[in-house]
Amino acid sequence: MKDTLAPVYFIREGFENHIEDTMKEMTIYTRLAKILPDQNAAEIMVRQPNPQDEYIVMKALVFPFINVLWLGIIVMVFGFFLTAWNRATKKDKPTVLNV
C-alpha cells in the first residue's frame, strides 16, 4: 500500500502544469496547485469524493419510434377538431320514421 503522495508541479515554456497523485484505495486525489515563493509556501489541493453524495446517475432512454407516436397524436388532434367543426356546421335534418 502506498503511504505517501507526491504530486508534481512544473513550469514548462511559461505555463504551469500539474500532475495529480492518487491513492486509489482511499480515492484521495492530490495536486500541488501553486508555489508561493514570496510566502515560502505551497498550495496543495486534496479531493476525496464520496460516491453516494457527489454525483447523480442519469439514464437516457432512446425511443426509436417516438416520431410515429407524435404523428399519431397530431392525426388524432386534427381528427378531433375536424369532427368538432363538422358537428358545429352540420344542419339538423328531420328524421323520417316509417311506420
C-alpha positions in Angstrom: 0.0 0.0 0.0 1.2 3.5 -0.9 1.6 5.7 2.2 2.9 8.9 0.6 1.6 11.0 -2.2 3.9 13.0 -4.4 2.0 15.4 -6.8 4.2 17.2 -9.3 4.1 20.9 -10.2 6.3 22.2 -13.0 6.6 25.2 -15.3 7.4 24.5 -19.0 7.6 27.2 -21.6 5.9 29.7 -19.3 2.9 27.5 -18.5 2.1 25.9 -15.1 1.5 22.2 -15.3 0.1 19.8 -12.6 0.4 16.1 -12.3 -2.0 14.6 -9.7 -1.1 11.7 -7.5 -3.8 9.3 -6.4 -4.2 6.9 -3.5 -6.7 4.5 -5.1 -7.5 2.5 -2.0 -8.9 5.6 -0.3 -9.8 7.5 -3.5 -7.8 10.5 -2.5 -6.5 12.8 -5.2 -3.8 15.4 -4.5 -2.5 18.2 -6.7 0.2 20.8 -6.0 -1.8 23.8 -7.2 0.7 26.7 -6.7 4.0 27.5 -5.3 4.1 30.9 -3.5 7.8 31.9 -3.2 7.1 35.2 -1.6 5.3 33.5 1.3 7.6 30.4 1.2 4.5 28.2 0.9 2.8 25.9 -1.4 -0.9 25.3 -2.1 -1.9 21.7 -2.1 -5.4 20.6 -3.2 -6.8 17.4 -1.8 -10.0 15.8 -3.0 -11.8 12.7 -1.7 -15.1 12.2 -3.5 -17.9 10.4 -1.8 -19.7 8.4 -4.5 -23.0 8.3 -2.6 -23.3 12.0 -2.2 -21.3 13.6 -5.0 -22.9 12.5 -8.2 -26.3 11.6 -9.8 -26.7 8.7 -12.2 -28.9 9.6 -15.1 -30.1 7.2 -17.7 -31.1 8.4 -21.1 -33.6 6.2 -23.0 -34.0 6.4 -26.7 -37.4 5.5 -28.2 -36.8 4.7 -31.9 -40.5 5.2 -32.9 -41.2 8.4 -31.0 -41.8 10.2 -34.3 -44.6 7.7 -35.1 -46.2 8.4 -31.7 -46.1 12.2 -32.3 -47.6 11.7 -35.8 -50.4 9.7 -34.3 -51.1 12.4 -31.7 -51.2 15.0 -34.4 -53.6 12.9 -36.5 -55.9 12.4 -33.5 -55.9 16.1 -32.6 -56.6 17.0 -36.3 -59.5 14.5 -36.3 -60.9 15.9 -33.1 -61.0 19.4 -34.5 -62.4 18.2 -37.8 -65.2 16.4 -36.1 -66.0 19.3 -33.8 -66.1 21.7 -36.8 -68.3 19.2 -38.7 -70.8 19.0 -35.8 -70.9 22.7 -35.3 -71.6 23.4 -39.0 -73.9 20.5 -39.7 -77.6 21.4 -40.3 -80.1 19.3 -38.5 -82.1 17.1 -40.9 -85.6 16.0 -39.8 -85.7 12.3 -39.2 -88.3 10.3 -41.1 -89.9 7.4 -39.4 -91.6 4.8 -41.5 -94.4 3.1 -39.5 
